[in-house]
Amino acid sequence: MATYEVSRSTVRRAIESLVAEGALRRVPGKGTFVAPPRLQSHLHLASFTQEMRRRGATPSTRVVRVGALAPPPAVGAWFALAPGQPAWWVERVRLAAGEPMAFEAGWYTPTLLPDLDRHDLGRSLYELFVQEYGLVVDTADQTVRAEVADASLAHHLGVTPGHPLLAFDRRSRCGLAPVERVTSHYRGDRYELHVLLDRTMPDQPHRPPMKGTP
């Protein structure tokens, strides 16, 4: 107020605007701080570990739960499992530079990944699949939607309930064999997507322009 000769209400409005823009963030009981920059991701097939390394952030993982459970009928059918046959259920918190970035919860095929629970799941699962099972996740389909954190997600991600999140639903394959069906919730204040657009429709192959055309 003294430096810029403005009223207290003007300062408050400016701070509110900066919080809304993501330049500042409020920490309950501590105050208002400059927000760290968002980590930007391009949509491509890569593990969280690979993505964070590419962005210069040190990745780590906290395993919450691993077990063999009966999946929902739709998941079991996608994995071509018999009714009641268990699949691997894995819950993990993904961190960048020690800060929670995402919570992953997903199903994994028991057919191609026997004894998955005996391995270190605190590492990149895609690297584990290659090194221990000879499986390369080479195709996936993924949808993205906006959500807000419930009490459980807020606890795992270190945010307050109602915090904005980006939710990614991914189904991954090795060749034609289903490997993974996972949902990842990313903190909306720490993560953003970059998407390259062109005029190609989904049912049309992308063709680069011919030489000499604009």
Secondary structure, 3 states (H helix, E strand, C coil): CCCCCCCHHHHHHHHHHHHHHCCEEEECCCEEEECCCCEEEECCCCCHHHHHHHCCCCEEEEEEEEEEECCCHHHHHHCCCCCCCCEEEEEEEEEECCEEEEEEEEEECCCCCCCHHHCCCCCCHHHHHHHHHCCCCCEEEEEEEEEECCHHHHHHHCCCCCCEEEEEEEEEEECCEEEEEEEEEEECCCEEEECCCCCCCCCCCCCCCCCCCC
